[in-house]
Amino acid sequence: MKRCPACWLLVGLLALVVASFVSLDLQWSRFFSAEALRRMGRFLSELLAPSTDPRFLAKLLPATLETLAMSVVGTLLAAFFGLLLALPAARTHVDDPARGRSLTRLVLNALRSVPELMWAALLLISAGLGPMAGTLALALHTTGVLGRLFAEAIENAPDGPAFALRVRGVGEGRVLLYATLPQLLPQLVSYTLYRWENNIRAAAVLGVVGAGGLGQMLAFHLGLFQMPETSAVLAAMLLQVLAVDAASVTARWAMAR
């Protein structure tokens, strides 16, 4: 054990897990009691019967499209501003002074450290209820995430083509445009598609705080214990996530060919 730091780390983690279970008031007997199982079964039976009322479905479709639009616009804005912030946040070569690197990375850390729900709650004060606040919340948080990923990709890019242009006296802007970005474009697109997958889920949840879309419908109908309507909203969320995942996988496959 003295010569095995990993063993001590494993023991510490196990002790932390045991202490966590001991400190929490987990009432497993109540959770698996006959009454609890009966209520859960009744809840699931009601939840597995989605509403097919045409009037309700006529409201569900616009909310689904609104959630999709929030995720698309939020991700596109984040990709644009994330790339703008990634450029000063990255050291492109050994002799690059990168004077704004620390400050820009601090901004990116601040943007992504605040969850989307918190951004939405803050923006609701200024933007009001509706998809505007949700879209901006997605854009702000995702800008911090994509900016950091883009900056790391730029710093780790192969420097051969860029070095060849620099020794010929080509300016840094043209080096970035003709050497660095063409190499990184598939990777940057892949990062953006991955964040779009995450944002479609986040956009569906942001409506819970009043940011529009499916989340707002979910909060309303679940609060009134209208299980058929709640089930239909959840089904729309699931189908939307599956469709976006399929589109993202297809796009990655097309880029890899």
N, C-alpha and C positions, 0 to 999 in steps of 0.2 A: 504493500500500500504506500510506503514511503516514496518509492520510485515510480509511482503510477498516479500522476496528477489527474488523469481522466477518471480513475477510480474514485478519487475524492470528490470530483465534480459530480459523478453519478450518484454517490452516496448523499451529497448535499441536495441534489434534485429530488431524490426519493424522500428525503426528510422533509423537504418543502411540500411535496405532494401530500404526504401523510399529515403534516400540520394544517394544510389547507382543508382536507376532509374533516379533521377534528374541529377546526375553528368554525366551519360552516354548519348551520342548523339544517342539515339535509334530512328531512323527514320521509325516508324511503317507505316506511310502513304505511303512511297516509297516501303516498303517491301510488302505491300498488294495491291499495285497498279495493274491495269490491265496489264500493260507492264511487270512488274516483274512476275506476275502469268503466263503470256503467255510464258515468257522465261523459267521459272521453269518447266512448263508443257512440253515444247519442249525438255528440258534437260532430264527430267524423261523418256519421250517416247523413246529417243535415248538410255538411259541407260538401259531400260528394254528389249533391243534386243541384248543379248550377241552374240559374234562372235562364229561361229561353224566351222570356217575354219580349216581343218585338220592340215595345216602347223602351224597355231597359237597354236592349242591345243597341238601339239607336243612339243612346247616350254613351254606351261603352266604346263604340268605335271611335268617336272623336277624341275621347280621353286616351285611348291607345295610341292614336296618331300624335297626340300632344306629347305623350311621354317619349315616343320615338323621336319627335322633332327636338325635344329638350336635349336628349342624349347626343343627337347628331350635331346640333349647333354648339352645344357646350364642348364637345370633343374637338370640333374644328377650331373654335376660338382658342382652346387650350393648346392645340398643336401649333398654331401660328405664334401665339405669345410665348409658348414654351421654347420654340426654336429661337425666337428673338432674345430670350433671356439666357438660353444655353450658350450662345456665342460668346458673350463676355464672361460666362461662368466656366469656360473651358480654356485650358492651356493647350494651344494647338501645336506647339513645338517647344523644344528645349529653351530657346532664346526668347520665347514669348513672355513679356513682362506680366501680362494678364492682371493689370492693375485693379480692375473691377471684379475680379474673381471672387474674393471673399464676400464682398457686399452683395453681389448677385446671388451667390449660393445661400446667403442668409435670407434673402427675400424668398428664394425657392423653398427653403426649409420652413419659413413662416407660412407660406401659402399651403403647403401640403400637410402641415402639422394640425391645421384646423379642419375637422371633418366636414363633409358636405352638409350634414344636417345643421351644424353650427353656422356655417356660411349662409345657409338658407334662412335660418332664424334671424340672423343679423340683417340680411338683405330685405327681408319682408318688411322691415321698418321703413326702408327708403323706397323700395320698388313696389310694395304692396302685395296683396295676395295674387297668385297666378303663376304662370310658367316663367315669367321674366326672372323672378327671384331664383327659381330652381335652375334655370339655364346658367345664370351668372354664378351660382354656387358651384355647379359642376365645372364651369370654366376655370374658376379661381383655384379650386383644389387640384384639378387635373393639370393646370399649368405648372404647379409646383412639382407634380410627379413627373410629367413628361419633360419639363425643363431639366430636371436632374438626370433623367435617363438619356436625354439627347446630349447633355454636356459630357457624360461619361462615354457615350459612343464617339463623340468628336475627339476626345482626348485619346481614346484607344484605337483610332483609325490608323491604318498603315500609312506611314509617313513618306513612302517612296515617291509616289506621284507628286505629292505636295512639295517635297524637297527638290524634285527635278524642276518644278516651276519656279521655286524661290531662287535657285542658283542662276536662273536665267533673268532674274530681276522682275518677275511678275508680282504684282501687288497682292496683299493678303486677301482682299475681297475676291479677286479673280481666282486665286488659289482655292479659296473655300468653294466658290461656285463651280469650278471646272475639275477639281481634284478630290476634295474632301466629301462634299455632299453627294456626288454621283456614287461613290463607294458606299455611303451610309444610307442611301435612300431606302433600300429594302428593309433595313433594320429600323429606321425611323417610322416607316409605314407599319411595320409589324408592331412596334410599341403603341402606335396610335390606335390600331385595330384592337389590341388587347385592352387598352383603356376604354375604348368604345363599348366593349363587352361589359366591363365593370360599370360604366356610366349608365347603361340601359337598366341595370339593376338598381343603381343608386337613384336614377330618375323616377323609378316606380315607387321608391320609398320616400323621396323628398315631398311628395304630395301630402304625406301624413301631417306635415307642419304647415300645409296650406299653399304649397308651391305648384298646385295643379296636377293634371294627369291622372293616371290610375291610382296613385297613392292617395289622392284626395278622396276619390270614390271609395277606396278601401277603408279609409278611416271613417267615413260617413256611415257606410252600411255595416261595418263591423261594430261601430259604436251603438248602432240600433239593433244589433244581434239579428240582422237580416241575412241569414246564412246562404240562401240561394244566390242572392246578389253578390255577396262576398265571394262565394265560390266561383262565380262567373268572372269577377275581377281577377282573382288569383289565376284562373285558367288563361285569361288574356295575358297576364304577366308572364306565365310560363311559356306560352306560345311565342310571345315576342322575344324572350330570351333565347329560345331554341332557334328562332329564325335569324337573330343577330349572330349567334354562335356559328350557325351554318354558313352565313354570308362571310364571316371573318375567316373561317377555315378555308372556304373556297378562294378568297382573295389571297391568302397566304400560299395556297397551292399554286395559284396562277403566277404569283411572283417568283416562286421557286423553280418554275419550269425554264 
